[in-house]
Amino acid sequence: MIAMKKIVLLILLLFPGVLFAQQVKFGNNPAAGKYFEVRGIKMYTETYGTGKPLLLIHGNGGSISAFTSTIPYFSKKKYNYRVME
């Protein structure tokens, strides 16, 4: 029984989306997304929240999915950031 509890806990820690289903389709949200032309490169960004800008930049080969928990956290009114990825 203890081993089963450990397995369930491990799954929940490794896959937090199991508990907290993503409400917003980050990376595919026409209401928040916009393309910019930067030195000949077409760059896609999404903006959430209001207030001071907070720019999130994912690592090489990463995507906006790396911030599925971070974006909602900082874009809440209590933190008052305009989160841009």
N, C-alpha and C positions, 0 to 999 in steps of 0.2 A: 504494500500500500504506500509506503514512504517513497519507494522508487517511482511509482506512478505519479505522485505529487511532484517529485523532482523533475520528471520528464515534462509535465504540463507547465511548470514554472519556467523551465528552459525554453520551451516553445514560445511562451508569452514574452520572454525577454528577447529572444532572437527575432520575433515577428510581432512588433507592437501593433501593427495594423490589424491583428486579430482582435484586439480589444478596442482600438480607436480607429474605426473606419474613416477613411478620408472623405470629408464632405465635399470639398472643392477639388476639381480635376486640375491640379497644378500641372503646368506644362501644356495644357490644352483648354485654356479659359479665354474665349474671345472677349469677354467683358473686361478682363484685367491685362490681357496680353497686347504687346505692341512690338513691331519690328523697327530697328534703327539701322541706318547705314553708317558704319564706322570704318573708315579707311578701306573702303571697298568690300567690307564684310557685312553681310546681313545678320544682325544680332537680335535675338528674341528676348524680351524681358516681360515680367509680370509685376504689377504693383498692387499692394494690398495695404489698407489702413490709411491713416492720416498722421500729420505731425512731422517731426524731424526725419529726414531720409536715413534709412539703414540699408546699405547695399550688401547683399549676400552673394558671394562668388563661390561656386562649387569647384572642386578639384578637377584636374585633367581627366577627361573621359567620364566625368560625373554628369548629373542632370539635376533639374529642379526637384526631383524626387528625394534628393538628399535632405531637403528642407521641409518635408511634409509635417513635421512637428514644430519646427522653428518658426515658420511663417505665421501660423495662427497665434503662437505664443507672443511674438513681438508686435503683431498688428492689432492686438486688443487695445481698447481705449485706455486701459490703466497704464500701459507702457507708452502709448501715443507715438509710435513710430510708423513711418510710411515705409514698408518693407518692399524692396526692389530686388528681384533676382534675375 
